[in-house]
Structures are given as C-alpha cells and as structure tokens.
Amino acid sequence: MTKTPIITVTPATRRSVQSATQLRHQTDIRVAAYCRVSTGDECQQTSYDRQKSFYTRLICEHPGWSLAGIYADSDASGTNTGRRVHFRRMIADCQTGKIDYIITKSISRFARNTVDTLNHVRMLKNLNPSVGIFFEKENVDTLDVSGELLLTILSALAQDESRSISDNVRWAYAKKFQAGIAHCNLKGMMGYDKGENGQWIINEQQAGIIRLIYDRYLTGDSACQIARELNARGVSTLFGKSWDAGAIMRVLRNEKYMGDCELQKTIVKDFLTHRSCKNCGEAPRYYVRNHHTPIISRKKWNRVQMMIAELGGTRRQSSGSENPDSPARRSVPVKGQTFYNLRCGETPHQSSCDQTEYGLSHSQTAYGFSRGQAASEQHGRKLAEQHICGGSFHRCVYNRPARNYSDERSLNSEALRSGSVPQEEMGETYKYTFAVWRCTNRFGTKQGGRIIRSGQESCTAPILYETALEQSFMEMLYLLKKDYKYNKEKSILTASYHSALMERCESRQEEIHTGFELLLSCILKLPSRNAVGMDIILSVSACQKRPGANHGLSITPGCSAAQAPDLLPFKRGIYTAFVDRATVYGDMIEYQMTYGGCLRSYGNQRRLEDFLGYRSCRKGTVKLISNVWEINGNSIQYKRFKKKR
C-alpha cells in the first residue's frame, strides 16, 4: 500500500530575486531614498527639496518600513559616480548591512551611465542579504527576475539622453563662440570683474599687480624673481596662495590681458567623464580681437611672448667632424640660446683684428653716438656698399682637459684610502666644457644640420667665446651706467635715444620712449657691489675703448682680490628683453636695441686665458681665477678608462 507523501514548507526568511511587486509585500525592512539634481539652478534646487521631503514622508508613513536615511547629491552629474559623495556613502552603508532597500525617482536620477548602473545593481544584488533598488518612474525592482533586462534597456536610454544633452550644450557654446561671446569665469581670473550687463570691468587694484608682472619681465627679471618679489611684498594670488613661477607664466601667456579672447581652448571629448583636455585640432578655435578693455598694451604683450619663445627653446645635440680646438665638440642649434640673434658683418677685405677698416676713427667714442655721428653714418653706408657675409652665428660646446685639477675620484686618492697601489693599466681624465659662437659660413654653409665646406668663399670671422660675449655686454652696461650718472642728457645712452627718435616716425615715439625708460631703469638697477660686498671693478680693457687695444689683462704677481676686476654675472633677461639683433664686426659688436638705438661693446675676441686673474664671486666667497676651468664654474667631468696595450 502506497503512503501519501507529506510535504513540509519552510517559508523564505531572506530577500531574493523573485516575482514582481516584492517590495510591496516586505515588512520590517530599512528603506533609504536617493535624490539628485545635476545643477545648482533655482528650479533644480526646488526639485531637490521636493524629492527629499516626498521620500521622507513616504517611508515614514508606510507600515513596516523604517527610514534608513535620505542620501542626496546636489549639483552633481549622473554620468560619473566619482564626484557624488553621498552616493558613495550610500553604497558603503549597503555593504555594511545598514540598508535593505533603496528607492529613487528614476534610473536617470540614480545614474546616467549604463555601466555604472548595472555594476552597482549587480553588486548590491550579490550582497548577503541582497539589497534591492526600486525605480518609481519605470516601476522596476532590481530583485525582480525580469528587472535586469528592462533595466539594461532603460539605463542605455538614460545614458543616450545624457549624450544628447551634452551635444546640445556643446552646440549652444559653439554658437556663442561664433558670435564672439566669451565664456569665462572671471571669479578665477585676476584683473577683471563682471559688470551688471556682463561686461568686463578692470579691477584697478588687481590690474596693478598684472602690470607689475609684465614690467618686471620686460626689464629682464625671471618668473622666479618676480614671484619672490610679490611674496616679499605680501601680495597673494586671487585664491590667497603664494606666487610661484608657474602662476607668473600663466599670467604672462594670457591673451585676455591685452583685450583679446581665444575661445574653445579646451574641449570635453567624453561626456561620461566630463574631463576637459586641450583642443589640439579636434574642434575649431575662435579668436576674438578687442573683446574688452585691455590691461596691457598689445605691443608689450607681443614683446613678452617673443621673450618667452626666445628664452624657452630646446637644446638638441648632434655630432660633428670639425674639431679646431679640442678632441670633442657638440653642436647646438641657436634656438633658445642667448646670442641667437648674432649676425656676421665680415667683408672680404676686412681683417678680424684691425678695426680701423670698419670706418671707425680713433677720436670716435665707444659707441659712436655722442660724437662722430657723421662718421658712424658714413661707416654704415660704406658697409652697405660692400659685400657683407650676413651669416648667423651658431653655438658649439667644447671639452678640454682640466689641468691641475684632482679630487677624491682619482686613482691616487682611491689608492691612499685603500692603501693599495693604483692599477697601472687604468687611466683617467678630467675635462671642463666651454661654449663658443662662430659664423655658419666660417667653414661653409649649414644644410640639413651639417656644415658644408665652400672652399675659398668661407667667412673669416673670428670664433667668439661665450664668456667674452657675456663679459663684454655687461661691461658695456656698467660703462653706460657710469656715463649716464655723470653726463645725464649728454651721455651716450641718451644720444642713442634721441637718434632713434629722429630716425623713426612719430607714431613710434611713445614705444621708443617706453623701451628706453625700461632699459634705463634696468641699467640703473645694476648693483655697484658684488655678492660679497666688494665694489665692482671693471677690467682695464673695458675702460680703454679704442680700436686695436689689447683686451687681455696683465696681472702682476701677488695681486690681491681687492685689486682684481670682477667677472660680471651675465643678465640674460636684459639681453633678451632689449637686444633686437647684433652684428659682429671683429672685436666690436653693434647691438640694435628694441627701442631703435644702437650700442656697441668691445673685447669680444678675448679668450678664456684672458680672464685669468679676474675675481669670481660664488656661494658667498670671492677667489681669483687661476685656471680656465674655474671661469664658468661648470662641474668637472671625470672619466676612468682602461689603457690600450
């Protein structure tokens, strides 16, 4: 006889994926609500408040439900969960078992990213116990067996809706840019405030800082020096931080300070991440000229950009076969180097040592402006009639053995420390580097980065040591300072200014005057004492400005540092700011200044050996230079090698 089976049913005690309307039959559960608005507009803020009050009342009045919290993000995009602080806190509470169910208005309020939506839904579903999400508008319960298919479709639609909104916003901005309407947050830009009608109004207090930054840079100060000066004055950035070189350069490169606006510099490539990146041609750029009242004049801004480009060039090295002075040489392009604008004034009949053939008389002054102006003009016409080389100068870096130098890296020092005899099969070298400038036509023409010889047509211009160029330029500035101090309106510098005014049209007189005043302020600011507090002494060759003078310095035995001339620190900023171009005539260089005048320096053919006996001030100490490798203060390169048998 068959027995009737007895079935015992154990009711479910945990939530699981089952039929629809599960949430309505659940009792004694902790329910949380999630609210979100994407912007901080007033209408959005009203919706935000309504969502919070509605769900608070709904959960508290429902029998069997207890409020686990209201999580709300204001002014947060739904395409990315990274910026939604309360959303991440809600997920963390679910993982720690504080929440059983989440109620939200719609899928778009929860997330507008399909991947984020599905990942979080599945992660919450796999918890023990599972946490469900109920979307009111779509009537979707994630713990429903058929919910995920519908959720996938609807979340994809929500993501596409976000893409459509992003495209509409991008189109609206593009139309504004085409109409010349700038979109700029003036709260983060120093110098301007937004007026009642949206116009840009100059904030004079902040504009004074902007003008100071540009003026200091034009007078040769670096970005670091300007930042240190502003910090020393107690001037902070717009956000109350200290200035640094990066902040100064951002001000100097900002075209808005000359009244222009470049629009759509950055674009958002992915609407899901909202990350802004530089527009490298993916979208059109719009440049609006004379958009608002400028703080900086256009000519001043353009000059600053030229200086930035000249000071920021890259150095690339290539090997060469020419080796006139040393066993190793590296050619470096002139872009970004200090004396990039040197041009050769050599003629076929000139001698590199005899300056009288350049049309300079012995009675003429150092720069040919206060006296002998007619002779200088005649000299210019004479050179114009002749065939001038006109080649540019390029920079070469050489290596030479550092004689009489030794340190703890040598074999002998190592032997003394270890007590052993140095290995006889090993050798060692100490080398120092120095730079020279030479005409590209000296050994031929430069083609494709290589020097091509041209035989008898090669230029005979001398090779100029960079140390001599720097020293002669600084000696010229100090002599101009001394001359202006005693002669004022009759000085050489003032004469060059008046000469520029006569040669230029009236429309440029204001520009000439501004450039001259800036140069004069730089020259007058040159320190009269060196780094250790000693009075600066110029070399004899700097004071004897006569053609054919011996530019070497004869040092008597036992000469003290107090009697020796200074190796002057080179002001690269002054050169870049005020020298438009320079022409080399043997030992003399004629500088065409940006304000229109011409100045001349001598002693440019000096070699490194000519600076022995000068005093160098570094690290708070002064010492007489007794070896050529001490001039530039470069680190000595040490190399140990195995001798060939």
MIMAR-297562 format. One record per residue: residue in three letters; x, y, z of N, C-alpha, C in turn. Coordinates in steps of 0.1 Angstrom, whole numbers, plus 5000, padded with zeros to 4 digits. Layout:
N
AlaXYZXYZXYZ...
//
This chain:
645
Met500949885000500050005000500950135000Thr500650214990501550334989501150444999Lys502150505005501850605015501850745008Thr500950825013500750965008501951045013Pro502651115003503851195008503351315016Ile504151345025503851465034504851575031Ile504451685027505251805023505251905034Thr506451945038506652045048507252175041Val506652285043507152405036507852495047Thr509152535044509852625052509852765045Pro509152865051508952995044510353065043Ala510453145032511653225030511853335040Thr513053345045513253455055514253565050Arg514753545038515653645033515053695019Arg515453815016515053875003515953804992Ser515253774981515953714970515353764957Val515953724946515353764933514153674930Gln512953734929511753654928510753734919Ser509453704921508453774913508353924916Ala507653994907507554134908506754174920Thr506654304923505954364934506454304948Gln507654264948508254214961508254314972Leu508654434968508854544977507554574985Arg506454564978505154594985504754494996His505254374995504954265005505954255016Gln507054335015508154325025507754405037Thr508054345049507754415062509054415070Asp509154515079510254525088511554535080Ile511554635071512754655063513254805064Arg514554825062515054955063515255015049Val514555115047514455175033515155315033Ala516055335023516755465021516255525008Ala516355645007516055714994517255794989Tyr517355794975518455864969517855974960Cys518356094962517956214954519156274947Arg518956334935520056404929519456504919Val520156624918519956724908521356754902Ser521356784889522656794882523156934882Thr522357044885522957174885522457244898Gly523057364900522657444912521657554909Asp520957544898519957644895518857654905Glu518157764905517057774915515957674913Cys515557654900514557554897514957414901Gln516257384898516757254902516757234917Gln517057344924517157334939515757314945Thr514657364938513257334942512957184941Ser513357134929513156984927513956904937Tyr515056944940515956874950515256874964Asp514756984968514056994981512756904981Arg512056914970510856834969511056684970Gln512156634963512456494964512756454978Lys513556524985513856494999512656485008Ser511756585007510656585016509656475012Phe509456454999508556344995508956215000Tyr510256174998510656045002510756025017Thr511056135024510956125039509556095044Arg508556165038507256135042506755995038Leu507155955026506655825020507155705029Ile508455715033509055595040508455595054Cys508355715060507955725074506455675076Glu505655705066504255675067503855535062His504855465056504555325051504655225062Pro503655145064503755045075504854935072Gly505554905083506654805081507954865076Trp507954985072509255045067509855135078Ser511155135078511855235087512855315079Leu512955435082513855525074515355495077Ala516055455067517455435068518355545064Gly517655655059518455775055518055825042Ile518255955041518056025028519356075023Tyr519756015011521056045005520856134993Ala521456254993521156344983522356414978Asp522556424965523756494959523156614951Ser523656734954523256854947524356894938Asp523956944926524856994916525956894912Ala525456774909526356664906525856584894Ser526756564884526356494872526156344875Gly525156284867524956144869525756054861Thr526656104852527456024843528655964850Asn528956014862530155974869529955974884Thr530255864890530055854905531155904913Gly532255944906533455994914533156114922Arg532256214917532056334924530856334933Arg530156224933528956214941529256154955Val529456234965529956194978528856114985His527656164985526556094992526155964985Phe526355954972526055824966527055714970Arg528355754971529355654975529155624990Arg528655714998528455685012527255595013Met526255605005525055515005525455375001Ile526355354991526755224987527555164998Ala528355245005529155185016528255135028Asp527155215030526255175041525455045037Cys525255025024524654895019525554785022Gln526854805019527854695021527954655036Thr527754755045527854725059526554675065Gly525454655057524254595062523354695069Lys523454825066522554925072521354955064Ile521254915051520154935043519654815036Asp518354795035517754675029517254715015Tyr516754835013516154875000516455024998Ile516555054985516855194980515655234971Ile515055344973514055404965514555534958Thr514455544945514855664938513755694928Lys513855824923512755864914512855794901Ser513955784895514155724881515555674879Ile515755604869517055554865518055664863Ser517555774857518455884854518855964866Arg518055954877518456014890519555924897Phe519455794895520455704901521755714893Ala521755704880522955714872522555724858Arg523355804850523155814836524255744828Asn524955654834525955574828525555424829Thr525355364818524855224817525755124825Val527055144824528055054830527955074846Asp527955204850527855224865526555174870Thr525455194863524155144868524154994870Leu524554914860524554764860525554714871Asn526754784871527754734881527254744895His526654864898526154884912524954794915Val524054774906522854694908523354544911Arg524254494903524654354905525454344917Met526254444921527054434933526154434945Leu525054514945524154514956523254384957Lys522954334945522254204945523054094950Asn524354094949525153984953525553994968Leu525154094974525354104989524554004996Asn524953975009524253885017523853955030Pro522553995032521453975022521454075011Ser520754045000520754134988520054264992Val520554364985519954504986519254534973Gly518054564973517354604961517154744959Ile516854784946516654924942515354934935Phe514455024939513255044932513155174925Phe512955174912512855294904511355324902Glu510955434908509455464908508955494894Lys509655584886509055624873508955504864Glu509955414863509955304854509255174861Asn508955184874508355074881509254944880Val510554964882511454854881512054824894Asp512054694898512654644911513854554907Thr514954584911516154514907516254374913Leu515454344923515354204928514254124921Asp513654184910512754114902513554034891Val513053914888513753824878513853894865Ser512853964861512754034848513254174848Gly513754214859514154354861515354394853Glu516354304852517654344847517554374832Leu516854294824516654324810516054464808Leu514954484815514354614814515254724819Leu515954704829516954794835518054834825Thr518554734818519654754808519154844797Ile517954824792517454904781517155044786Leu516555064797516255194802517455274806Ser518455204812519655274815520455324803Ala520455244792521055284780520355404774Leu519055414775518255524771518655654779Ala518855634792519155744801520555794798Gln521555704794522855744790522755824777Asp521955774768521855844755521255984757Glu520355994766519756124769520756224774Ser521756164782522756254787523756294776Arg523956204766524756234755524156344746Ser522756334745522056434737522156574744Ile521956574757522056704765523456764763Ser524556674764525856724762526056784748Asp525556714738525656774724524956904723Asn523856914729523057044728523857154735Val524457124747525257224754526457264745Arg527157164740528257194731527857284719Trp526757254713526257334702525957474706Ala525357494718525057624722526357704725Tyr527357644731528557714733529257754720Ala529157654710529857684697529157804690Lys527857814691527157934685527558064692Lys527758054706528158174713529558214709Phe530458114707531858144703531858204689Gln531058154680530958214666530458354666Ala529658384676529158524677530158614685Gly531258554690532258634697531958654712Ile531058574717530658584731531558494739Ala532358544748533258464756532658404768His533058284771532558214783533758194792Cys533858284802534958294811534558324825Asn535058244834534758264848535758374854Leu535258494855536158604859536458594874Lys535758514881536058494896537358424898Gly537858354887539158284888540258354880Met539958484876540958554868541258684874Met542458714877542958834883542858954873Gly542359064878542459184870541059234864Tyr540059144864538759184859537659144868Asp536559224868535359194875534259194864Lys533159124867532059124857531059234862Gly530659314852529659424855528259374855Glu527359464856525859434857525359374844Asn525859424833525459374820526359264814Gly527259214822528159104818529459154812Gln529659294811530859344805532059324815Trp533259324810534459314818534859444823Ile535059464836535459584842536859564848Ile537759654846539059644851539059664866Asn539659574874539859594888541259654890Glu541259784893542559864893543559804903Gln543059764914543959714924544659584919Gln543959494913544459374908545259404895Ala544759494887545459534874546859584877Gly547059654888548459704892549359584893Ile548959474899549859354900550159304887Ile549159294878549359244864550459334857Arg550259464858551259554851552659534857Leu552659514870554059504876554659374871Ile553959264870554459144865555059164850Tyr554359224842554759244828555959334828Asp555959444835557059534835558359474841Arg558259394851559459324857559959224846Tyr559159154840559659054830560259124818Leu559759244814560359314803561659384807Thr561959404819563259454824564259344827Gly563959224823564859114824564759024836Asp563759054845563658964857562958834852Ser563358724859562858594855561458574863Ala560758474859559458444866559758414881Cys560758344884561058314898561358444906Gln562158534900562458664907561158744909Ile560358744899559058824901558258764912Ala558158624912557358564923557958594937Arg559258584938559858624951559558764955Glu559558854946559358994949557859014954Leu556958954947555558964951555258904965Asn555858784967555758724980556358804991Ala557558874988558158954998557359075001Arg556559124992555659244994554359205001Gly554159075003552959025009551759015000Val552059014986550959004976550658864974Ser549458824975549058684972548258674959Thr548058544955547258524943545758554946Leu544958534935543558554937542858464947Phe543458344949542958244958543758244972Gly544558344974545258364987546458274988Lys546958224977548158144978549458224974Ser550558164977551858234973552158214958Trp552858314953553158314939554258214936Asp554258154925555458074920555658104905Ala556658044900557058064886555858024876Gly555257914879554157874870552957974870Ala552658024881551558124882551958254874Ile553158294875553658414868553558384853Met554058274848553958244834552558234829Arg551658184837550258184832549658324830Val550158414838549658554837550358614824Leu551558584822552358634810551858584797Arg551258464797550858394785549358424782Asn548658484791547158504790546858624780Glu546358594769546058694759544858784763Lys544158754773543058834778543458964783Tyr544758974788545259094794545559204783Met545559164770545759264760544359294753Gly543259244758541959274753541359174744Asp542159064741541658954732541158834739Cys540458754732539958624738540058514728Glu540758404732540858284724539858184730Leu538858144722537758064727537957924723Gln537457834731537457684729538857634729Lys539657684739541057624740540957484745Thr539957444752539757314758538457254753Ile538357124753537157054749536956934758Val535656894759535356764766535056664755Lys535956564755535856454745534856354749Asp534756314762533856214767532856274776Phe531556264773530556324781530356244794Leu530856124795530756044807531756084818Thr532956114814533956154824533956304826His533556384816533556534817534956594819Arg535956514815537256564816537656664805Ser538156774809538456874799539956854795Cys540156864782541556844776541856954766Lys543056974763543557074754542957044740Asn542557154733542057144719543157144710Cys543557024705544657014696544256994681Gly543157054678542657054664541356964663Glu540856904674539656824673538456914671Ala538557044675537357134673537957274669Pro537157354662537657484658537857574670Arg538857664668539157764678538657904673Tyr538257994682537758124678538558224685Tyr539058324678539858434684539158564682Val538858624693538058754693539058864696Arg539258954687540159064689539459184694Asn540059254704539459374710538159344716His538159234724536859194731536559284743His537559324750537259404762538459504764Thr538359584774539359684777540659614781Pro541759644775543059574779543659634791Ile544459554798545259604809546659634804Ile547159544795548459554789548359594774Ser549259684769549159714755549559594747Arg549159594734549359484725550859474722Lys551559584720552959574717553759524729Lys553359554741554059504752553859354754Trp552559314751552259164752552959084742Asn553059144730553759064719555259054722Arg555859164728557259154732557559054742Val556559044752556758934762556658804756Gln555758774747555658644740556958614733Met557558714726558758694719559858654729Met559958724740560958684750560758544755Ile559558504758559258374763559758274753Ala559458294740559858194730561358194729Glu562058304730563458314728564158244740Leu563658264752564258204764563958054766Gly562958004759562457874762562757774751Gly563757794743564057694732564657574737Thr564557464730565057334733566557324728Arg567357244735568657224731568857084726Arg569257074713569456944707570956934703Gln571556814705572956804702573156704690Ser574156734683574556644672576056644670Ser576556534666578056524665578556594652Gly579756634652580356704641581756654639Ser582256674627583556624624584656734626Glu584256864625585156974627585656984641Asn586957004643587556994656588757084657Pro588557224657589657314656590457324669Asp589757314681590357344693590457234703Ser589657134702589557024712589156894706Pro589356784714589056654708587556624708Ala586756704714585356664714584556794713Arg583456794705582656904702581156864701Arg580256954706578856924704578257054698Ser577557034686576857154680575457164686Val575157284689573757314695573157424687Pro571857394682571157504674571057624682Val570957744676570957874683569557894689Lys568557824685567157854690567157834706Gly566757934713566657934727567957974734Gln569057994726570358034732570358184733Thr571258244742571258384745571558464732Phe572658434726573158514714572658454701Tyr571458414701570858364689570758464677Asn570758594681570558694670571858754665Leu572958694668574258744663574258724647Arg574758834640574958824626576358874623Cys576858814612578258844608578358964599Gly579159064603579359184595580759184588Glu581359064586582659054580582459074565Thr583459144559583559174545584859104539Pro584959074526586059014521587359084523His587359214525588659294526588859334541Gln588059284550588259314564589359224570Ser589959284580590859204589590159194603Ser590159074608589459054621590159124632Cys591359174631592059244642592059394640Asp592059444628592259584625590859654624Gln590459724634589159784634589059914626Thr590259974622590260094615589660074601Glu589559954596589059934583587459924584Tyr586959934595585459934597584960084596Gly585860174593585360314593585360384606Leu585960334616585960394630587260474632Ser587060594636588260684638588660674653His589860694656590360684669589760794678Ser589260904673588661014681587260984684Gln586660874677585260844679585060784693Thr583960804699583660744712583360594711Ala583160534723582960394723581860344715Tyr580760424714579560374707579160464695Gly579860574693579760654681578460734681Phe577860774692576660854692576860994696Ser577461014708577661154713578561234705Arg579561174698580461244689580761144677Gly581061204666581361124655580161064648Gln578961124650577761064644577861054629Ala578461154623578561154608579461044604Ala580561024611581460914608580760784608Ser579960764619579160644620578260614608Glu577560724604576660714593577360674580Gln578560744578579360714567579860574567His580260524579580660384581579560294576Gly578260324580577160234576576960234561Arg577060354555576860354540578060274533Lys579260284539580360214533580160064534Leu579660014546579359864547578259824538Ala577259914536576159874527576659854513Glu577559934509578059924495578959794493Gln579559744504580459624503579559504504His580259394501579559264503579859214517Ile578759204525578859164539578359014540Cys579058944548578758804550577258784554Gly576858844565575458834569575058704575Gly576058604577575658474582575358484597Ser574558394601574258384615575258304623Phe575358324636576258254644575558134651His576358024652575757914659576757874671Arg576157804681576857774693577557644693Cys578757624697579457504698579957484712Val579857364717580357334731581557244730Tyr582657284736583957204735584357154749Asn585157044748585756984760587257004759Arg587857034771589257044772589756984785Pro590956934786591456874798591556984809Ala591056944821591157044832592557014839Arg593557094835594857074841594957124855Asn595757064863596057104877594757084886Tyr593856984881592656964889592656814893Ser592256794906592156654911591156654922Asp590456544924589556534935589556384940Glu588656354949588656224955588256114945Arg587956144933587556034923588855974917Ser589956044918591156004911591755864916Leu592555804908593155674912594055694924Asn594855804924595755824936594955844949Ser593855914949593055934961592455794965Glu592055714956591555584959592655494965Ala593855504959594955424965595255464979Leu595255594982595555644995594555595006Arg593255595001592255545010592355395013Ser592655325003592655175004594055125008Gly595055205007596455165010597055074999Ser596455074987597054984976597655074966Val598355014957599055084946598055104934Pro597855214928596955224917597255134906Gln596255094899596454994888597155074876Glu598255014871598955074861598255074847Glu597354974846596754964833595455064832Met595155134842594055224842594555374840Gly593655444833593955584831592755674834Glu592855804835591855894839591956024833Thr590856094831590856234826589856324833Tyr590256444835589356554840589156654828Lys587856684825587556774815586556884819Tyr586656994813585757104815585157144802Thr583957214802583357254790583257404789Phe583257454777583057594774582457604760Ala581757724758580957744746581657854738Val581557844725581957944715580857964705Trp580958084699580058114688580858144675Arg580358094664581158114652580158124640Cys580558194630579758224618579458094611Thr578258074607577957944599578657934586Asn579158054581579858054568581358044570Arg581758024583583258024585583857894579Phe583157784580583657664574582657614563Gly581857704558580857674548579457714552Thr578457654545577157684548576457574556Lys575457604564574757494571573557444563Gln573557314560572557254553572157124560Gly570857114563570356994570571056954583Gly571457064591572157034603573557004602Arg574157014590575556984588576257104581Ile577557124584578357234578578957184565Ile578557244554579157214541580257314537Arg581457264535582557354532582357414518Ser582857534517582757614504584057664500Gly585157614504586457654499586857794502Gln587357864492587858004494586758104498Glu585558074496584458164499584158164514Ser584758084522584458074536584758204543Cys583858234553584058364560585258354569Thr585858464572587058474580586758534594Ala585458544598585058594610585658514622Pro586058584633586758514644585758424652Ile586258324658585458254668585358334681Leu584158344686583958424698583658334710Tyr584358354721584058274733582758334740Glu581858244744580658294751580958374763Thr582058334771582358414783582758554779Ala583458574768583858704764582658784760Leu581758724752580458794748579758844760Glu579558754770578858794782579558904790Gln580858894792581558984799581559124792Ser581759124779581759254772580459324772Phe579359244772578059304772577759364786Met578159304797577959354810578859474812Glu580159474807581059584808580459704801Met579759684790579159794783578059854791Leu577259774798576159824806576659904818Tyr577759854824578259934835578960064831Leu579560064819580060194814578960284811Leu577860234805576760324802576160384815Lys576060304825575560344838576460464844Lys577760444843578760544848578660664840Asp578560654827578460764818577160844820Tyr576060774822574760844824574760914838Lys575460854848575460914861576161054861Tyr577261064853577961194853577561294842Asn577061244831576761324819575261344816Lys574361264822572961274821572561294806Glu572061414802571561434789572561434778Lys573861444782574961444772575561304771Ser574961204778575561074778575361004765Ile576060894764575960814751574660744750Leu574060704762572760634761571660734757Thr571760854762570760954759570860994744Ala572060994739572361034725571760924716Ser571860794720571260694712569760704712Tyr569160744723567760764723567260874714His567960984714567561094705567761054691Ser568860984688569060934674567960844670Ala567460754678566260674675565060754672Leu564860854680563660944678563661014664Met564861054660564961124647564761024635Glu565260904637565160804626563860744625Arg563060734635561760664635560660774633Cys559460724628558360804626557660844639Glu556860944639556261004651555360904658Ser554760814650553860714656554560614666Arg555860604664556560514673557360584684Gln557160704686557960784696557560734710Glu556260704712555860664726556460524728Glu556460434718557160304720558560314723Ile559260404716560760424718560960474732His560160574736560360634749560160524760Thr559160444759558860344769559960244769Gly560460194757561560104757562860154763Phe563160284760564360354766564260364781Glu563060404786562960414800563060284808Leu562560174802562760044808564260004808Leu564960024797566359994796567160074806Leu566860204807567560294816567360244831Ser566060204834565860154848566660024851Cys566759944841567559814843569059844845Ile569559944837570959974839571260044852Leu570360134856570560204869570360104881Lys569659994879569559894890570659804891Leu571659804882572759714883573559744896Pro573859634903574459654916575859714915Ser576259804924577559854924578559774932Arg578059674940578859584947578559434943Asn579559354945579459214941578759134952Ala578759004951578058924960578658924974Val579958954975580558964989580659104994Gly580059204987580059334993581259424988Met582059374979583159454974582759544962Asp583359654961583059744950583359674937Ile582459684927582759624914583859704906Ile584859634902585959694894585859634880Leu585859724870585859684856587359664852Ser587459584842588859554837589359674829Val590759674827591359784820590859784806Ser590659674800590259664786588859724784Ala587959714794586659774794586659924794Cys587659984801587760124802588460194790Gln589360114784590160164773589460134760Lys588460214756587660184744588360244732Arg589360184727590060234715590360114706Pro590160134693590460024683591859974684Gly591959844684593259784685593859774698Ala593059804709593559794723593759644726Asn594759624735594959484740593959454751His593059354748591959324757592359224768Gly593559174767594059094778594359174791Leu594459104802594659174815595959124820Ser596959214822598259174828598159184843Ile598259064849598159054864599559054870Thr599859144879601159144885601259034896Pro602358974898602458874909602058934922Gly601358864930600858904943599658994943Cys599059004932597859084930596759034940Ser596159114947595059074957593759084950Ala592759014957591359014952590759154952Ala591259244961590659374962591059464950Gln592159424943592659504931592259444918Ala591759324918591459254905590059294900Pro589859294887588459324882587559204884Asp586259234883585259134885584859064872Leu584658934874583958854863582458874865Leu581858964857580559014860579458904857Pro578458884866577458794863576558844852Phe576258754842575558794830574058804832Lys573458914828572058934829571358894816Arg570958764815570458714803569058784800Gly568358814810567058874808567159014801Ile568159094805568359224799568659214784Tyr569559114781569859094767568659054759Thr567958954764566758914756565659014755Ala565559104765564459194765564759314756Phe566059354755566259484748567159474735Val567759364733568659354721567759284710Asp567559364699566759314688567659224679Arg568759274676569759204668571159254670Ala572159184667573559224669574459184657Thr575359274654576159254642577659254647Val578359154643579759134648580659194637Tyr581459284641582559344633583859314640Gly584459194639585659164645585559164660Asp586259254667586259254681585059344687Met584459414678583359504682582059444678Ile581059454686579659414683578759534684Glu577859554674576959664674575559604677Tyr574959644688573659594692572559694688Gln571559644680570459714676569359694687Met569059794695568159784706566659784702Thr565859734710564359724707563759864706Tyr564259964713563760104712564260174700Gly565160124692565660184680567060224680Gly567760244692569060294692570060184690Cys571360224689572460124687573460154698Leu574060044703575060044713576159954709Arg577459974714578559894709579359844721Ser579859724720580659664730581959614724Tyr583059624732584359574727584959464736Gly585959404732586559304739585959164737Asn585259144726584559024723585458914718Gln586758944714587658844710588558784721Arg588258824733589058764744588858614745Arg589958554749589958404750589758374765Leu589658254769589458214783590658254791Glu591858244785593158274792593158414796Asp592458504788592558644791591758684804Phe591058584810590258614822590958564834Leu592158504833592958464844593358584853Gly593158584865593358694874592158774877Tyr591058754870589758814874589358754887Arg588458814894587858764907586458714904Ser586158594909584858534908584158524921Cys582958564922582158564935581058454933Arg581158354941580158244941580058194955Lys578758164959578458104972579058184983Gly578958314982579358404993580858414995Thr581658374985583158384987583658444974Val584858504975585558554963586858494962Lys587258464949588558404947589058444933Leu590458454932591058494919591058364910Ile590758384898590758274888592158254884Ser592658134887594058094883594057984873Asn592857924870592757814860591557844851Val591657814838590557844829589257774832Trp589357654839588157574842587457634854Glu587957734860587257804871586357914866Ile586457944854585758064849584258044849Asn583757944842582357914841581757844853Gly582557794862582057724873581357594870Asn581557534858580957414855581557294862Ser580757194864581257074871582357004862Ile583356954868584356884860583956744857Gln584056704845583656564841584856474843Tyr584656364850585656264853585456134845Lys586456084839586355964832587555874835Arg587255744838588255644840588155544829Phe589355504824589355414812590555324814Lys590455214806591455114806592455144794Lys593755154798594755184788594855074777Lys595155124765595355024754596754974755Arg596854844753598254784753598854784739
//
